[in-house]
């Protein structure tokens, strides 16, 4: 095919006396790049000429509109070459891996990322080398044809083009050596990663798995041998925290070789997180305080004062918030007027809010108060007697329970002994028209309303049966 083209070209030389200058219109990538180079330089020189001509005409105060239009077209044509290879170094500029930036990780090691990229570059270079040899053969045929035709001008041009192409041989060889060097570097990096980093990763995975297997076994043992669910939940939470901290510290110190650098890194990270995530950090510290300190545990009934009182059973303690299930209590009935909601409270409340624990440690009972106003002419000795008989009858079984719980609490705190018996006080109302009785008695925290209701109704029944006992405003 090439020789047929050459014969046709020779025929054209015989007819026209010169070889067609479109001989560079071959689809070969090297010839196309060389043609781009010639046209690019031609356009660049033309732009320089037009700029000089514009400068001369401006000094002569002549119209330069046509030259500006020509310059705009030339610059647009010049810009169109930006996406094309304009010379042989551009054509061979692929696969320029920087050895200083080659950093193997587990993903690139498994996927052979750098090896694949290198093989792709080598395959492209082999293809370009074949095209280069075809381009040299193409130019040789034209030079032979021009020699046979005796076209001296074209012979000089063809030989000049041939010399330019010969310079590319060195570029191809240099590219081969560069790719071989990169390949050797990647091979060394892969070997080092396999012998050092991969072993470290596998050891880390083994240690982390061992930690979590031990955690799973410890959890099962705690659930099996713990005395109750509260103790089990406490130790499991503590175990989770310790395990997480140990795993984090192991990973940090395993992958940071410099101990001082590791400690500095941890300190800076902690300081940054504290500043940027102040609320989250306080919530996390509050969570640690709740889990380790034992002031509140899951199942406790607590009351927190914010804009209004919130009372409920603790159903979850997470690193960011405490979750309550709102109960039906005296506070709910008298102040909030609703209950049964799930309430989320940030853990930092433990540092900023007042909270009450109805069931701290062993205490499951508490004092409740009933108030009743009486007419001044009532028999208050009789009122005291009736009240004591009634409240003892309904709450006596809770007194011994409360005393045992209180005595157990004294083992942990410095507290004086209490007999937990009901307490009755009488005080004059501010308006002086009645005397108010304050009745304190112990009751289980879960049955406060039921006990209050039973005591109140029984007292009203007993007081109604006594002729010398009158509630405030009552007439007989």
C-alpha positions in Angstrom: 0.0 0.0 0.0 2.8 2.4 0.9 4.7 1.6 -2.3 1.5 2.1 -4.3 1.2 5.5 -2.7 4.8 6.3 -3.5 4.2 5.3 -7.2 1.2 7.6 -7.4 3.2 10.3 -5.8 6.0 9.8 -8.4 3.3 10.1 -11.1 2.2 13.3 -9.5 5.8 14.6 -9.5 6.1 13.8 -13.2 2.9 15.8 -13.9 3.4 18.8 -11.6 7.2 18.8 -11.0 7.0 18.7 -7.2 6.0 16.4 -4.4 2.6 17.3 -2.8 3.2 19.1 0.5 0.2 17.3 2.1 2.4 14.3 2.6 2.1 14.8 6.4 -1.6 14.1 6.3 -1.1 10.6 7.5 -3.1 9.2 10.4 0.0 8.1 12.2 0.1 9.7 15.7 3.7 10.8 15.4 3.2 12.5 12.0 0.0 14.1 13.3 1.9 15.4 16.3 4.7 16.7 14.1 2.2 18.5 11.9 0.5 20.0 15.0 4.0 21.2 16.0 4.6 22.9 12.6 1.2 24.5 12.5 1.4 25.6 16.2 4.8 27.3 15.6 3.4 28.9 12.4 0.4 30.3 14.1 2.6 31.6 17.0 5.0 33.4 14.6 2.0 34.8 12.7 0.6 36.2 16.0 3.9 37.8 16.8 4.0 39.4 13.3 0.4 40.7 13.7 1.2 42.1 17.1 4.3 44.0 15.7 2.2 45.3 12.8 -0.5 46.5 15.3 2.1 48.3 17.3 3.5 50.1 14.3 0.1 51.2 13.1 -0.8 52.5 16.5 2.3 54.6 16.6 1.2 56.0 13.2 -2.4 56.5 14.5 -3.8 54.2 11.9 -6.9 52.0 12.1 -6.0 48.5 13.5 -9.5 47.0 13.6 -8.8 44.5 10.8 -5.6 43.5 12.4 -7.3 43.0 15.8 -9.9 40.8 14.1 -7.2 38.8 12.5 -5.3 38.6 15.8 -8.5 37.3 17.6 -8.9 34.5 15.0 -5.3 33.6 15.3 -5.4 33.5 19.1 -8.5 31.3 19.0 -6.7 28.9 16.6 -3.7 29.0 18.8 -5.8 28.1 21.9 -7.3 25.1 20.0 -3.9 23.4 20.2 -3.9 23.3 24.0 -5.7 20.0 24.1 -3.5 18.4 21.4 0.1 17.1 21.7 2.2 19.9 20.1 5.6 18.1 20.2 7.1 14.7 20.9 7.7 15.3 24.7 4.0 16.0 25.0 3.2 12.8 23.2 5.4 10.9 25.7 4.3 12.7 28.8 1.9 10.0 30.0 2.4 7.8 33.1 4.7 10.3 34.8 4.5 8.7 38.3 6.4 10.6 40.9 8.3 8.1 43.0 8.2 10.5 46.0 4.4 10.3 46.0 4.0 6.6 45.6 2.5 5.5 48.9 1.1 2.0 49.1 -1.9 1.2 51.3 -4.0 -1.8 51.8 -6.4 -0.9 49.0 -3.7 -0.1 46.4 -1.7 -3.2 47.5 -4.7 -5.5 47.0 -5.9 -3.9 43.8 -2.3 -3.6 42.4 -3.1 0.1 41.6 0.4 1.2 40.7 1.3 -2.0 38.9 -1.8 -1.7 36.7 -1.0 2.0 35.9 2.6 1.1 35.1 1.6 -1.8 32.8 -0.9 0.5 31.1 2.0 3.0 30.5 4.3 0.3 29.1 1.6 -1.0 26.8 1.0 2.6 25.5 4.7 3.1 25.0 5.0 -0.2 23.0 2.1 1.0 20.8 3.8 4.4 20.3 7.0 2.7 19.4 5.4 0.7 16.7 3.7 3.8 15.3 7.1 5.6 15.4 8.7 2.9 13.3 5.8 3.2 10.8 6.2 7.0 10.7 10.0 6.5 10.0 9.2 4.1 7.2 6.5 6.5 5.8 9.1 9.4 5.7 11.7 7.1 4.1 9.3 6.3 1.3 8.7 9.9 0.6 12.3 10.8 0.7 13.1 8.0 -1.8 10.3 9.2 -4.1 11.5 12.8 -3.9 15.1 11.6 -4.7 13.8 9.7 -7.8 11.9 12.8 -8.9 14.9 15.0 -8.5 12.9 17.6 -6.4 15.8 19.2 -4.4 13.6 21.4 -2.3 11.4 18.6 -1.2 14.4 16.4 -0.6 15.8 19.0 1.9 12.5 19.3 3.6 12.0 15.5 3.9 15.5 15.0 5.3 14.9 17.9 7.8 11.7 16.2 8.9 13.5 12.9 9.1 16.2 14.4 11.3 13.5 15.8 13.7 12.0 12.3 14.0 15.4 10.8 14.7 15.6 12.9 17.8 12.6 11.1 19.2 14.5 7.8 19.4 16.3 9.2 22.4 13.0 10.3 24.0 11.5 6.8 23.5 14.6 5.1 25.1 14.5 7.6 27.9 10.9 6.9 28.5 11.6 3.2 28.6 14.3 3.7 31.2 12.0 5.9 33.3 9.3 3.3 33.3 11.7 0.6 34.2 13.0 2.7 37.1 9.5 3.4 38.3 8.7 -0.4 38.0 11.7 -1.2 40.1 10.7 1.3 42.8 7.1 0.0 42.8 8.5 -3.6 43.2 10.6 -2.5 46.2 7.7 -0.6 47.8 5.5 -3.7 47.3 8.0 -6.0 48.9 8.5 -3.7 51.8 4.8 -3.3 52.3 4.3 -7.0 52.3 7.0 -7.7 54.8 6.4 -4.8 57.1 3.0 -3.0 56.9 0.9 -6.0 55.8 2.3 -8.0 58.7 1.4 -5.1 61.0 -2.1 -4.8 59.6 -2.7 -8.6 60.0 -1.4 -8.4 63.6 -3.6 -5.5 64.3 -6.7 -7.3 63.0 -5.8 -10.3 65.0 -5.3 -8.3 68.2 -8.6 -6.3 67.7 -10.5 -9.5 67.0 -9.0 -11.0 70.1 -10.1 -8.0 72.1 -13.7 -8.2 70.9 -13.8 -12.0 71.4 -12.6 -11.4 75.0 -15.2 -8.6 75.3 -18.0 -11.0 74.1 -16.9 -13.7 76.5 -16.7 -11.2 79.4 -20.2 -9.9 78.6 -21.6 -13.4 78.7 -19.8 -14.1 82.0 -21.1 -10.8 83.6 -24.7 -11.5 82.5 -24.5 -15.0 83.8 -22.8 -14.4 87.2 -23.9 -10.8 88.1 -26.1 -10.5 91.1 -28.8 -8.3 89.3 -29.4 -6.6 86.0 -28.2 -3.2 87.3 -24.9 -4.5 88.3 -24.6 -6.4 85.0 -25.4 -3.2 83.0 -22.9 -1.2 85.0 -20.0 -3.6 84.5 -20.9 -4.1 80.8 -20.8 -0.4 80.2 -17.5 0.0 82.0 -16.1 -2.9 80.1 -17.2 -1.3 76.8 -15.5 1.9 77.7 -12.2 0.3 78.8 -12.2 -1.9 75.7 -12.8 1.0 73.3 -10.0 3.1 75.0 -7.6 0.2 74.9 -8.4 -0.5 71.2 -8.0 3.2 70.3 -4.7 3.5 72.2 -3.4 0.3 70.6 -4.2 1.5 67.1 -2.6 4.9 67.7 0.6 3.7 69.2 0.8 0.8 66.7 0.7 3.1 63.7 2.7 6.1 65.1 6.3 5.0 65.6 7.4 8.1 67.5 5.9 7.9 71.0 6.3 11.7 71.7 4.7 12.4 68.4 1.8 10.1 69.2 1.2 11.8 72.6 1.4 15.2 71.0 -1.0 14.1 68.3 -3.5 12.8 70.8 -3.2 16.0 72.8 -3.8 18.2 69.8 -6.7 16.2 68.7 -8.3 16.2 72.1 -7.8 20.0 72.4 -9.2 20.6 69.0 -12.2 18.4 69.6 -12.8 20.2 73.0 -12.8 23.6 71.3 -14.8 22.7 68.2 -17.2 20.3 69.8 -17.5 21.7 73.3 -21.1 20.6 73.9 -20.4 17.1 72.5 -17.2 16.9 74.6 -19.1 17.9 77.7 -21.8 15.3 76.9 -19.2 12.6 76.5 -17.5 13.6 79.8 -20.9 13.6 81.4 -21.6 10.1 80.1 -18.3 8.9 81.6 -19.3 10.5 84.9 -22.7 8.8 84.8 -21.3 5.4 83.8 -18.4 5.3 86.2 -19.7 7.5 89.0 -22.9 5.6 89.5 -25.0 8.7 90.4 -27.6 7.6 87.9 -28.1 4.1 86.5 -30.6 2.7 84.0 -33.9 2.1 85.8 -33.5 5.0 88.2 -36.3 7.5 88.6 -35.0 11.0 88.5 -36.3 14.5 88.4 -34.5 17.3 86.6 -35.3 21.0 86.8 -34.8 23.1 83.7 -37.5 25.4 82.5 -39.9 23.0 84.1 -39.5 19.8 86.2 -39.1 16.6 84.2 -39.5 13.3 86.1 -39.1 9.8 84.6 -37.4 6.5 84.6 -34.0 6.3 83.0 -34.2 3.9 80.0 -30.9 4.6 78.3 -27.6 6.3 78.9 -25.8 7.0 75.6 -22.6 9.0 75.0 -24.6 12.1 74.0 -27.8 12.0 76.0 -29.8 10.5 78.8 -33.2 9.1 77.8 -36.2 9.2 80.2 -39.7 7.7 80.1 -41.9 10.3 81.7 -44.0 9.0 84.6 -47.4 9.8 86.1 -46.4 11.4 89.4 -47.6 14.2 91.6 -45.4 16.6 89.7 -46.9 15.5 86.4 -50.4 15.9 87.7 -49.9 19.2 89.5 -47.5 21.0 87.2 -46.9 19.4 83.8 -50.4 18.0 83.3 -49.1 15.3 81.0 -46.9 12.2 81.1 -45.8 9.2 79.0 -43.4 11.1 76.7 -39.8 10.0 76.0 -37.5 12.8 77.0 -33.9 13.2 75.7 -31.6 15.2 78.0 -27.9 16.1 77.1 -25.5 14.5 79.5 -23.9 17.8 80.4 -26.9 18.4 82.7 -25.0 16.6 85.4 -22.6 19.6 85.5 -25.1 22.4 85.0 -28.5 21.3 86.4 -30.0 20.2 89.7 -31.3 16.7 89.6 -33.0 14.4 92.1 -32.6 10.6 92.2 -35.6 8.9 93.7 -33.9 5.5 93.7 -30.2 6.1 94.2 -28.2 3.0 95.3 -30.4 1.0 97.6 -33.1 3.5 98.3 -36.4 2.6 96.7 -38.7 4.5 99.1 -39.1 8.2 99.9 -41.0 10.6 102.1 -44.2 12.0 100.6 -46.3 14.9 101.9 -50.0 15.3 102.4 -51.4 18.7 103.5 -54.8 19.3 105.1 -56.3 22.5 106.6 -58.5 22.4 109.7 -60.7 24.8 111.5 -59.1 26.4 114.5 -61.8 25.0 116.9 -60.9 21.4 115.9 -59.5 18.9 118.4 -55.9 18.6 117.2 -55.0 15.9 119.7 -57.7 13.8 118.1 -56.5 14.7 114.6 -53.0 13.5 115.5 -54.3 10.3 117.0 -56.5 9.5 114.0 -53.8 10.4 111.5 -51.2 8.3 113.2 -53.5 5.3 113.4 -54.5 5.6 109.7 -51.1 6.2 108.2 -49.5 3.4 110.3 -52.2 1.0 109.2 -51.6 1.9 105.5 -47.8 2.4 105.4 -46.3 0.3 108.3 -45.1 -2.4 105.9 -43.0 0.2 104.1 -41.3 1.6 107.2 -39.1 -1.5 107.8 -38.3 -1.7 104.1 -37.2 2.0 104.1 -35.1 1.5 107.3 -33.2 -1.4 105.8 -32.6 0.6 102.6 -31.5 3.6 104.5 -29.1 1.6 106.7 -27.5 0.1 103.6 -27.1 3.6 102.2 -25.2 4.6 105.4 -22.5 2.1 104.5 -21.6 4.3 101.6 -22.3 7.8 102.9 -21.9 9.5 106.3 -25.5 9.7 107.5 -27.4 9.7 110.8 -29.8 6.9 111.7 -33.5 7.4 111.0 -36.6 5.5 112.2 -38.6 6.3 109.1 -41.8 6.8 111.1 -44.5 9.2 109.9 -44.1 12.8 110.9 -47.0 15.2 111.7 -46.7 18.9 112.1 -49.3 21.7 112.6 -48.8 25.3 111.4 -51.1 28.3 111.3 -51.9 29.5 107.9 -50.8 33.0 106.9 -54.3 34.3 107.0 -54.8 33.0 110.5 -58.2 31.4 109.7 -57.1 27.8 109.7 -54.4 25.4 110.9 -52.6 23.3 108.3 -51.5 19.7 109.0 -48.4 18.4 107.3 -48.2 14.6 107.1 -44.9 13.0 106.0 -44.8 9.3 105.5 -42.6 6.8 103.5 -43.9 5.1 100.4 -42.4 3.1 97.5 -41.4 5.4 94.7 -43.5 3.5 92.2 -46.7 3.6 94.3 -46.6 7.2 95.6 -49.8 8.3 94.0 -51.6 5.1 95.0 -50.5 5.4 98.6 -51.3 9.1 98.7 -54.8 8.5 97.4 -55.5 5.7 99.8 -54.2 7.6 102.9 -56.1 10.8 101.8 -59.4 9.0 101.4 -59.1 7.0 104.6 -58.2 10.2 106.6 -61.2 12.0 105.1 -63.5 9.1 106.0 -62.1 9.0 109.6 -62.3 12.8 110.1 -65.9 12.9 108.8 -66.8 10.4 111.5 -65.5 12.6 114.3 -67.7 15.4 115.4 -64.9 17.5 116.8 -62.8 17.5 113.7 -63.6 20.1 111.0 -61.7 20.7 107.8 -61.3 24.3 106.8 -64.6 25.7 105.5 -66.6 22.7 106.7 -69.8 23.4 108.8 -71.8 20.9 110.8 
